[in-house]
């Protein structure tokens, strides 16, 4: 497994995107609903999504797996196709943290 991405929620997409661009990330694409993907070299990509002010912001690491076989761990949500063309599942570690697993192609 490797870190595939960091998923970041924000209350201001524009300010967050500009912040990471100042740190050397380049905008790969932006959506029409205040989110987008940024890259910095060959490392993990950063996906930023704006959430309403009434919701807390969060951050998740996305781990790349070799296949979409279900591991022998607590599954929060099984592998499913996403609207952006990947297969992802969510698992919980022994301390209660949730991890997103993205199946390799």
RODO-2510 file (C-alpha; in nm, 4 decimals, decimal comma):
residues 105
     n   res          X          Y          Z
     1     x     0,0000     0,0000     0,0000
     2     x     0,1033     0,3564    -0,0667
     3     x    -0,0577     0,6923    -0,0028
     4     x    -0,2569     0,7710    -0,3172
     5     x    -0,4186     1,0978    -0,2108
     6     x    -0,5126     1,3376     0,0614
     7     x    -0,8820     1,4312     0,0653
     8     x    -0,9309     1,7692     0,2290
     9     x    -1,2558     1,9477     0,3153
    10     x    -1,2618     2,3263     0,3342
    11     x    -1,5041     2,6119     0,3874
    12     x    -1,3421     2,8138     0,1054
    13     x    -1,2293     2,6273    -0,2076
    14     x    -1,0667     2,9329    -0,3669
    15     x    -0,8536     3,0251    -0,0657
    16     x    -0,7502     2,6631    -0,0068
    17     x    -0,6554     2,6044    -0,3701
    18     x    -0,4498     2,9264    -0,3738
    19     x    -0,2751     2,8263    -0,0486
    20     x    -0,1615     2,4920    -0,1909
    21     x    -0,0661     2,6483    -0,5252
    22     x     0,1597     2,8846    -0,3286
    23     x     0,3231     2,5735    -0,1805
    24     x     0,4000     2,4394    -0,5294
    25     x     0,0892     2,2343    -0,6128
    26     x    -0,0530     2,2755    -0,9622
    27     x    -0,4248     2,2656    -1,0376
    28     x    -0,5013     1,9525    -1,2403
    29     x    -0,8738     2,0247    -1,2646
    30     x    -1,1526     2,2124    -1,0900
    31     x    -1,5188     2,1144    -1,0809
    32     x    -1,8233     2,3366    -1,1094
    33     x    -1,9123     2,2638    -0,7445
    34     x    -1,6144     2,4150    -0,5590
    35     x    -1,3727     2,1255    -0,5574
    36     x    -1,0706     2,0145    -0,7510
    37     x    -0,7534     1,8117    -0,7747
    38     x    -0,4009     1,9460    -0,7307
    39     x    -0,0670     1,7732    -0,7876
    40     x     0,2909     1,8364    -0,6810
    41     x     0,5291     1,6121    -0,8728
    42     x     0,4849     1,2355    -0,8560
    43     x     0,3626     1,2250    -0,4968
    44     x     0,0080     1,1769    -0,3706
    45     x    -0,2510     1,4063    -0,5211
    46     x    -0,4604     1,6474    -0,3168
    47     x    -0,8360     1,6621    -0,3660
    48     x    -1,0061     1,9595    -0,2009
    49     x    -1,3840     1,9810    -0,1587
    50     x    -1,5791     2,2728    -0,0166
    51     x    -1,8390     2,1929     0,2494
    52     x    -2,0976     2,4306     0,4009
    53     x    -1,9894     2,6516     0,6925
    54     x    -2,2345     2,4572     0,9110
    55     x    -2,0348     2,1349     0,8631
    56     x    -1,6981     2,0584     1,0208
    57     x    -1,4023     2,0197     0,7883
    58     x    -1,2013     1,7009     0,7778
    59     x    -0,9070     1,5330     0,6128
    60     x    -0,8627     1,1717     0,5005
    61     x    -0,5735     0,9770     0,3579
    62     x    -0,6470     0,7524     0,0612
    63     x    -0,4311     0,4374     0,0502
    64     x    -0,3721     0,2600    -0,2819
    65     x    -0,4154    -0,1181    -0,2671
    66     x    -0,3007    -0,3785    -0,5184
    67     x    -0,6522    -0,5128    -0,5768
    68     x    -1,0125    -0,4720    -0,4712
    69     x    -1,0119    -0,7883    -0,2608
    70     x    -1,1751    -0,7158     0,0756
    71     x    -0,9158    -0,7270     0,3548
    72     x    -0,9885    -0,9078     0,6824
    73     x    -1,0578    -0,5858     0,8776
    74     x    -1,3663    -0,3915     0,9872
    75     x    -1,5343    -0,2667     0,6706
    76     x    -1,7324     0,0571     0,7022
    77     x    -1,8348     0,0612     0,3347
    78     x    -1,7375    -0,2007     0,0722
    79     x    -1,5602    -0,1316    -0,2566
    80     x    -1,7790     0,0756    -0,4868
    81     x    -1,7238     0,2592    -0,8120
    82     x    -1,6897     0,6348    -0,7617
    83     x    -1,8157     0,9088    -0,9905
    84     x    -1,4544     0,9965    -1,0740
    85     x    -1,3603     0,6523    -1,2063
    86     x    -1,1989     0,4725    -0,9124
    87     x    -1,3065     0,1894    -0,6804
    88     x    -1,2936     0,2773    -0,3121
    89     x    -1,3858     0,1294     0,0233
    90     x    -1,3647     0,2576     0,3803
    91     x    -1,2223     0,0515     0,6676
    92     x    -1,1767     0,1229     1,0394
    93     x    -0,8517     0,0612     1,2266
    94     x    -0,8385    -0,0716     1,5867
    95     x    -0,8357     0,2857     1,7248
    96     x    -1,1516     0,3867     1,5370
    97     x    -0,9899     0,5880     1,2568
    98     x    -1,1390     0,5446     0,9106
    99     x    -0,9196     0,4854     0,6062
   100     x    -1,0159     0,5018     0,2397
   101     x    -0,8679     0,2241     0,0243
   102     x    -0,8486     0,2810    -0,3507
   103     x    -0,8132    -0,0308    -0,5667
   104     x    -0,5177    -0,0399    -0,8043
   105     x    -0,5816    -0,0693    -1,1739
***
